[in-house]
Amino acid sequence: MIPLPDYPQGANLLRDKVVVVTAAAGTGIGSAVARRCLEEGAAVVLSDAHERRLGEKADELAGLGAVHAIPCDVTAEEQVQALVDGAVRRFGRIDVLVNNAGLGGSRSILDMTDEEWSRVVDVTLNGTFRATRAAARRFLAQGGGGAIVNNASVVGWRAQAEQAHYAAAKAGVMALTRCAAVDVAPHGIRVNAVAPSLAMHPFLAKVTTEELLAELTEREVSGRAAEPWEVANVMVFLASDLASYLTGEVVSVSSQHP
């Protein structure tokens, strides 16, 4: 087993940057990347469709730096635009968008309804598109520059039972990442994504059977699931100037074997 390393110390990788994170109110990757961005010197705008949890998370993280919370359902274009506008009103600009919002579920393609398919795609892929468009337009209005980091998944590459809707949406996020990167590169804007395999957190454990979690863990040559902050570390890197030459890339944060 690859041992869990010590939690990282901040190194000001995002000093003086303003970062917007969608779906940041839970216990998973969104919350972890918001925390890591604060620890790296950024001001962070937290966003989530769950207002109560969003307020609780903002209170929890307030001691780490400048935090502002804005509720947002990424399936609603007006709310996505209000998120970007609200971040600019609070901090004067935005420098980084982390698209973490996504919706999963398990259902065989034989039983999946149109509504189930559309809901997952609308949150996971269309929501990423809406936020990417809004942030890129804002970056351009600021004179160019900026970074977008999308949360994809290894299931965008690899087949998994009962995940047709989620896998298709995440594969779409990967394609969106690559194509959007080409569109905005002339303006100095970078767009990248991470593709995690298994990152363990309480919500995942709640909605996934022990048998499936054991099966997924067995695929990891590390012998364990990732911690959400280990995925967040890669997202912070992609958001930072250390990744200045990377754009249109999907970085696998995984130790899975075929």
C-alpha positions in Angstrom: 0.0 0.0 0.0 1.2 3.5 -0.8 1.0 5.3 2.6 -1.0 8.5 3.0 1.4 11.4 3.1 1.2 14.3 5.6 -1.3 17.0 4.8 0.5 19.7 2.8 1.6 23.0 4.1 0.6 26.1 2.1 3.2 27.6 -0.2 1.3 30.7 -1.5 0.7 29.0 -4.9 -2.5 31.1 -5.4 -1.5 34.2 -3.5 -3.7 37.2 -4.4 -5.9 35.1 -6.7 -9.7 34.9 -6.5 -11.0 31.4 -6.9 -14.6 30.4 -7.5 -15.5 26.8 -6.6 -18.8 25.1 -7.5 -20.4 22.4 -5.4 -18.1 23.3 -2.5 -20.4 22.7 0.4 -20.1 19.0 0.9 -17.4 16.7 2.3 -15.8 15.8 -1.0 -13.4 17.2 -3.6 -15.1 20.6 -3.9 -14.8 21.3 -0.2 -11.2 20.0 -0.1 -10.2 22.2 -3.1 -11.8 25.3 -1.5 -9.8 24.7 1.7 -6.5 24.1 -0.2 -7.0 27.2 -2.3 -7.4 29.2 0.9 -4.3 27.6 2.4 -2.5 28.6 -0.8 -3.3 32.3 -0.3 -6.4 32.7 -2.5 -9.7 34.5 -1.7 -12.4 31.9 -2.3 -16.0 32.2 -3.4 -17.9 29.0 -2.4 -20.9 28.0 -4.3 -23.5 25.2 -4.0 -27.1 24.5 -4.6 -27.6 23.5 -0.9 -27.8 26.8 0.9 -27.7 25.5 4.5 -24.6 23.4 3.9 -23.1 26.2 2.0 -23.4 28.6 4.9 -22.0 26.0 7.3 -19.0 25.4 5.1 -18.3 29.1 4.7 -18.4 29.5 8.5 -16.1 26.5 8.8 -13.5 27.9 6.4 -13.7 31.5 7.4 -10.7 31.3 9.7 -8.4 30.3 6.8 -8.8 33.5 4.8 -11.3 35.5 2.7 -14.4 33.4 2.0 -17.6 34.5 0.4 -20.6 32.2 -0.2 -23.1 32.5 -3.2 -25.8 29.9 -3.7 -25.9 28.6 -7.3 -27.7 25.8 -9.2 -25.5 25.2 -12.3 -28.5 24.0 -14.3 -29.9 27.6 -14.2 -28.0 30.0 -16.5 -29.1 33.1 -14.6 -27.7 31.7 -11.3 -24.4 30.8 -13.0 -24.1 34.4 -14.2 -25.1 35.7 -10.8 -22.3 33.7 -9.3 -19.7 35.2 -11.5 -21.1 38.7 -11.1 -21.4 38.3 -7.3 -17.8 37.1 -7.0 -16.6 40.2 -9.0 -18.7 42.5 -6.8 -17.2 41.0 -3.6 -13.5 40.8 -4.7 -13.3 42.9 -7.8 -12.3 40.1 -10.2 -11.9 36.4 -10.6 -8.8 34.5 -11.6 -9.7 30.8 -11.3 -12.9 28.8 -11.8 -13.0 25.2 -10.4 -16.0 23.3 -11.9 -16.7 20.7 -9.4 -20.5 20.4 -9.7 -21.6 16.9 -10.8 -24.3 14.4 -10.2 -24.1 10.6 -10.3 -26.3 7.7 -9.6 -26.4 4.0 -10.5 -28.8 2.7 -13.1 -28.6 0.1 -15.9 -29.1 1.5 -19.3 -32.0 -1.0 -19.6 -33.9 0.8 -16.8 -32.7 4.4 -17.1 -35.3 7.0 -17.8 -34.9 10.1 -20.0 -35.3 12.2 -16.8 -32.4 10.4 -15.0 -30.2 10.7 -18.1 -31.0 14.4 -18.6 -30.6 15.4 -15.0 -27.1 13.9 -14.7 -26.0 15.4 -18.0 -27.5 18.8 -17.2 -25.7 19.1 -13.9 -22.4 17.4 -14.8 -21.8 18.5 -18.4 -24.1 21.4 -19.2 -23.4 23.0 -15.8 -19.7 22.8 -16.5 -20.3 24.4 -19.9 -22.4 27.3 -18.4 -19.8 28.1 -15.8 -16.9 27.8 -18.2 -18.6 30.2 -20.6 -19.4 32.7 -17.9 -15.9 32.7 -16.4 -14.2 32.8 -19.8 -16.2 35.9 -20.8 -15.3 37.5 -17.5 -11.6 36.7 -17.9 -11.8 38.3 -21.3 -13.5 41.4 -19.9 -10.7 41.7 -17.4 -8.1 41.8 -20.2 -7.4 38.1 -20.5 -5.6 35.5 -18.5 -7.2 33.1 -15.9 -7.5 29.4 -15.4 -10.4 27.0 -15.4 -10.1 23.5 -13.8 -12.8 21.0 -14.4 -13.5 17.8 -12.4 -13.9 14.9 -14.8 -13.6 11.2 -13.9 -11.8 8.1 -15.0 -15.2 6.7 -16.0 -15.0 9.1 -18.9 -12.3 6.7 -20.2 -13.2 3.4 -18.6 -16.4 1.4 -18.6 -18.3 0.8 -15.4 -21.7 -0.9 -15.0 -24.7 1.3 -14.4 -22.8 4.5 -15.1 -23.7 5.3 -18.7 -25.2 8.7 -17.9 -22.4 9.8 -15.6 -19.6 8.4 -17.8 -21.0 10.1 -20.9 -21.3 13.4 -19.0 -17.7 13.1 -17.7 -16.4 12.1 -21.2 -18.2 15.3 -22.4 -16.4 17.3 -19.7 -13.1 16.0 -21.1 -14.0 17.0 -24.6 -15.3 20.3 -23.5 -12.0 20.9 -21.7 -9.9 20.3 -24.7 -12.0 22.3 -27.1 -12.6 25.2 -24.8 -8.9 25.4 -24.2 -8.3 25.9 -28.0 -11.0 28.6 -28.2 -9.7 30.7 -25.3 -5.9 30.2 -25.6 -5.4 33.4 -27.7 -6.7 35.3 -24.7 -4.2 33.7 -22.3 -6.9 31.6 -20.6 -6.0 28.0 -19.6 -8.6 25.2 -19.3 -7.6 21.8 -17.8 -9.3 18.9 -16.0 -8.6 16.2 -13.4 -9.9 12.7 -13.8 -10.0 11.1 -10.3 -10.7 7.4 -9.8 -11.7 6.8 -6.2 -11.6 9.6 -3.6 -13.2 8.5 -0.3 -15.5 10.8 1.6 -18.6 10.3 3.8 -21.1 11.1 1.1 -19.6 8.6 -1.2 -19.6 6.0 1.5 -23.3 6.7 2.2 -24.5 6.3 -1.4 -22.2 3.4 -2.4 -22.4 -0.2 -1.3 -19.5 -1.6 0.7 -19.1 -4.3 -2.0 -18.6 -1.8 -4.8 -16.3 0.3 -2.7 -14.2 -2.8 -2.0 -14.2 -3.7 -5.7 -13.1 -0.2 -6.7 -10.4 -0.1 -4.0 -9.0 -3.4 -5.3 -8.4 -1.8 -8.7 -6.1 0.8 -7.1 -2.5 -0.4 -7.1 -1.9 2.1 -4.2 -4.1 -0.2 -2.1 -6.3 2.6 -0.9 -8.6 5.3 -2.1 -7.4 8.9 -2.5 -8.2 11.5 0.1 -10.2 14.4 -1.4 -7.3 16.7 -0.6 -5.0 14.6 -2.7 -7.1 15.3 -5.7 -7.4 18.9 -4.7 -3.6 19.2 -4.7 -3.6 18.5 -8.4 -6.4 21.0 -9.0 -4.5 23.7 -7.1 -1.4 22.9 -9.3 -3.4 23.3 -12.5 -4.9 26.6 -11.2 -1.5 28.0 -10.3 1.2 29.6 -12.4 3.3 26.4 -12.0 1.0 25.0 -14.7 1.5 28.0 -17.0 2.2 25.8 -20.1 -0.6 23.3 -19.5 -3.9 23.8 -21.3 -6.4 21.4 -22.8 -5.1 18.5 -20.6 -7.0 15.9 -18.6 -4.8 14.7 -15.7 -5.6 11.3 -14.3 -5.5 11.4 -10.5 -5.6 7.6 -10.1 -3.7 4.5 -9.3 -6.1 2.2 -11.1 -4.7 -0.6 -13.2 -6.7 -2.0 -16.3 
